Amino acid sequence: MTFGGMDLTQSDEFCEIYDEYMDLYDIGLEPHAITQQMFDKYLASITHNALFAIAKAEWSLGFRSKDVFLRVNEIIDTEENIKYYRSLGFSEQE
């Protein structure tokens, strides 16, 4: 995984999943169907970046699925995302 900057939204994985979600929306799929499709496709390898990308895409479209909302909140509340980025070598400031 590469990062174009220090922001979560600048990782390749985040950008690819967000773009895929929005492309599916642009061809006429409904957000709840897209979210399910993304989970089906990425189930074995769903990462924090993937969840945040799906959550941002949903938010951009004015949609919020309960499962994504709960999982993202859990990641934030338990600081899993902070621990993950520290394990990659990011500093506290980053």
Phi, psi and omega in degrees: 000135178243158180235133176276353180188193184271352183277140178309320184287358180260005177279148179303315183299313179302309183299316180298314183289317178300312180298319178298317179301311183292326176297318178295323176295318182297334178270002172112002178283149178278148182307317181297325178288322179294314180302315179298318179298319180294318177296319178298318183288319187252012187309314184290337185231027181295125183244174176301316180301318180296315180297317179294324177295315178296316180298318180292320178298315177300312181301318180300331182261005180072030182236147176216114175274141184299317183298312180296315180303312181295318181293318179294317177300320179297318179300315181291313183297324181271358182060027177302320181295321178294315179298320180298310182292328175294323179295338177273355178102004178290142179278171179299322180294320180293000000 
